[in-house]
Amino acid sequence: MAARKTTKKPNVSADELKAYYHDMLLIRRFEEKAGQLYGMGLIGGFCHLYIGQEAVVVGLEATAKDGDSRITTYRDHGHMLACGMDPNGVMAELTGREDGYSKGKGGSMHMFSKDKRFYGGHGIVGANVPLGAGLAFADKYKGNDNVTFTYFGDGAANQGQVYETFNMAALWQLPCIFVIENNQYAMGTSQQRSTSSAEIWERGKAFGIPGEAVDGMDVLAVKAAGETAVAHCRSGKGPYILEIKTYRYRGHSMSDPAKYRTREEVQKMRDERDPIEAVRTLLLQGEHATEEDLKAIDKKIKDVVNESAEFAKNSPEPALDELWTDIYATEIPQEA
């Protein structure tokens, strides 16, 4: 059976289009700066960059409302910025500093924001998927119309716990949007070599979960598909699967030379399918912005990113007694 792919494009205003351009460019510039700091030795451990995949999270966040939750894996900086987390706090956490979102104890893969309902980067492949279903269960239990965006990659899509979660989510009709960020190479093996089915989202049919494939290099296509998924979940119809076909320009992590694909392939994607350039073209062709307007946006973003790097460098490292904090809950939530 051929995959059902979204073709609908939402009507968006010039201001919305500019906002998507701004948000995607912020992620791109932030990740470029993070790569520089990693090369300078200021970011330790693992660092997985989101360059190339910006349209996925920006398009979906455009469909979210206050109260919605999101949870993802270790390629998580873009998700943090898209949901409104402070670049200063994110960069400080990347560099292991006291002013980071996890007080410098989580690093690139493990930071959270209760305020923004961002429940982490998780380093264990696929482990965040059942946690995402748990977040959705909490909302169903409370009787609200919030949804949870549960992100994972094409590599994690072969994990058994993913399908156990699909089964429970379908049985309990949980308001969970399972977002497969299919960047085609997982940790370094192409989907064609690692996955038996060409369309991963169709596996949800075994559990009665609807879904669709989406062009992840087109922020408007992602937004349109997100609107469909959100409406489905908010109306009490249970989970929905979005397989968003995207592409990462860098290796799996900063330590990955990505020799499993050619430079020509990556450059072709950059030249022909870049999500930020696509929106830039729409803004210019529609006369919604001039070259000077877009240069001003870029400059403003570079200033924000440079400020975040300086903030991180000047933030102190955690005190030794921080090792003993945040281990146990200090108060019991009073929510019903």
Disulfide bonds with the S-S distance in Angstrom:
none
